Every structure is written in C-alpha cells, then in structure tokens.
Amino acid sequence: MSALKNWWADLSQRERMLVGVMGVLIFVVFLWLAIARPVEAGLANARERQAQAQDRNAAIRAKVKTLKALPTQQAVAAVGSLDQMVGQSAGEAGFTLERAQAQGEDRVELAIASARPTALFGWIAALEAQGVVVETLTVQPAPTAGTISVRAVLKRAGQ
C-alpha cells in the first residue's frame, strides 16, 4: 500500500487527473461488459423464447379450434357387448389381453402384459374413432425392453 501511495504522490496533478479518468473509463467498460451486455443478451433470449411460445400457443389454439369444429362422432353401435368388440379389436391389432372383464354392457376393464407403446396408442386411437372412450389408463414399463404393461377401463362414448 505504501508503494501505491508513494507512486500516487510522485504523480503530477495532470497525471493524477489522467489516471482518474482512466479508472472511470475502466469502471464504465467493466460495467458494460459484466452487466449490460449479459442482461441485454438475456432479454433478447427471453424475447425470442416468448415469441416461440406464442407461436406454439397460436398453433395449438388453431388445432383445438379445428378439432372443436369437426362434427362429433357418434358411437358406432357394435354387435354384442363392448368387451367382445374390444377383445376382437385387440386380437386384430396383435395384442394378447391378460384380462378383459366386462363391467356392464358399456364398460370393460382390461390388462395387457406387454405391448409396444406406439402400437398400443394407435390401437386406442382407433377405438376412440369407433366411439370407445378411455376412462382410466395406467401404463408401466414391462420387463421386456421397449414394452409397457397396461391396465385400462374403457367405456362407450356418451355413457
């Protein structure tokens, strides 16, 4: 510290003023580089993410509006009970039902021990197109890699 005091004392008034101006300029540059630029970059990034989120929101709202505008599908009157229709449809889709228990004429509880997720959800979408609604669905990983086990309660639409 004493060396710094001696150095400062040896400076002329003009040199002290130049060193002071240099210190202020260094401080201003430090504030600009350490605070202003990161804050500006963060704000620009936030504006970009907000614009992307607004675009996604608008796209989803447009899809929802389109889906709401579609005519509602009436449940297809299946021959026999719902458990027979679901069992037949599962067999056609290649699923082996571990359990399919009818709970009245318009509701069925089922279990599938092992199924590929894409095939399963495609089958469920096909059932929904036929007027079957998923009331509950429990999906867990199955012992076989890449497969899931499923427990679901299905019912006719409007019931």
PANU-723733 format. One record per residue (C-alpha): residue in one letter; x, y, z. Coordinates in steps of 0.02 Angstrom, whole numbers, padded with zeros to 5 digits, always signed. Layout:
N
AXYZ
...
! end
This chain:
159
M+00000+00000+00000
S+00141+00119+00040
A+00216+00091-00132
L+00049+00140-00210
K+00040+00296-00100
N+00216+00344-00148
W+00177+00316-00332
W+00020+00425-00318
A+00116+00561-00227
D+00250+00563-00362
L+00120+00597-00497
S+00087+00773-00556
Q-00086+00849-00546
R-00113+00818-00733
E-00057+00636-00719
R-00173+00609-00571
M-00318+00676-00673
L-00274+00563-00821
V-00258+00410-00707
G-00427+00455-00628
V-00510+00471-00799
M-00431+00305-00849
G-00502+00224-00689
V-00676+00292-00726
L-00665+00229-00906
I-00607+00056-00848
F-00753+00053-00724
V-00878+00101-00860
V-00810-00031-00980
F-00816-00161-00840
L-00999-00117-00803
W-01042-00128-00987
L-00954-00296-01014
A-01001-00377-00848
I-01179-00314-00826
A-01256-00226-00975
R-01210-00350-01113
P-01263-00508-01017
V-01427-00427-00965
E-01458-00371-01145
A-01420-00546-01211
G-01534-00623-01080
L-01676-00506-01127
A-01653-00544-01312
N-01654-00730-01274
A-01811-00711-01167
R-01898-00613-01307
E-01853-00750-01431
R-01917-00889-01316
Q-02077-00789-01284
A-02105-00768-01471
Q-02081-00955-01497
A-02200-00994-01354
Q-02330-00876-01427
D-02312-00960-01597
R-02335-01132-01517
N-02484-01068-01418
A-02565-00996-01575
A-02535-01160-01669
I-02611-01263-01528
R-02760-01146-01514
A-02788-01161-01702
K-02781-01351-01691
V-02903-01351-01545
K-03020-01236-01640
T-03010-01352-01791
L-03044-01504-01683
K-03192-01420-01599
A-03262-01375-01769
L-03261-01557-01826
P-03429-01644-01814
T-03439-01752-01660
Q-03428-01937-01695
Q-03569-02042-01632
A-03528-02207-01553
V-03537-02347-01677
A-03666-02473-01622
A-03563-02629-01601
V-03634-02800-01620
G-03629-02879-01448
S-03554-02805-01292
L-03408-02687-01276
D-03292-02820-01205
Q-03318-02927-01360
M-03283-02781-01475
V-03125-02731-01377
G-03065-02912-01370
Q-03088-02935-01557
S-03005-02769-01595
A-02858-02810-01481
G-02835-02978-01567
E-02838-02895-01738
A-02709-02768-01678
G-02597-02909-01614
F-02620-02885-01427
T-02646-03026-01305
L-02766-02972-01169
E-02711-03032-00999
R-02884-02990-00934
A-03042-02918-01010
Q-03180-02905-00883
A-03348-02832-00930
Q-03422-02709-00808
G-03595-02699-00880
E-03641-02684-01063
D-03550-02521-01097
R-03390-02535-00995
V-03240-02653-00991
E-03083-02666-00886
L-02932-02738-00974
A-02750-02779-00943
I-02611-02807-01068
A-02448-02880-01003
S-02334-02821-01142
A-02360-02701-01287
R-02259-02580-01391
P-02310-02401-01346
T-02337-02339-01524
A-02443-02489-01571
L-02544-02477-01410
F-02584-02292-01426
G-02626-02316-01610
W-02748-02453-01561
I-02825-02341-01427
A-02845-02202-01555
A-02932-02324-01672
L-03050-02374-01531
E-03088-02192-01495
A-03133-02169-01679
Q-03259-02310-01655
G-03340-02222-01507
V-03245-02301-01362
V-03179-02183-01229
V-03034-02215-01110
E-03095-02186-00933
T-02934-02233-00843
L-02765-02286-00910
T-02615-02347-00810
V-02454-02378-00905
Q-02296-02452-00829
P-02133-02517-00904
A-02140-02703-00940
P-01995-02823-00908
T-01960-02835-01094
A-01858-02687-01157
G-01959-02562-01257
T-02128-02626-01200
I-02257-02571-01073
S-02392-02655-00972
V-02564-02576-00972
R-02718-02575-00864
A-02867-02478-00930
V-03052-02452-00910
L-03143-02417-01073
K-03322-02365-01099
R-03437-02316-01240
A-03442-02131-01280
G-03590-02043-01201
Q-03611-02172-01062
! end
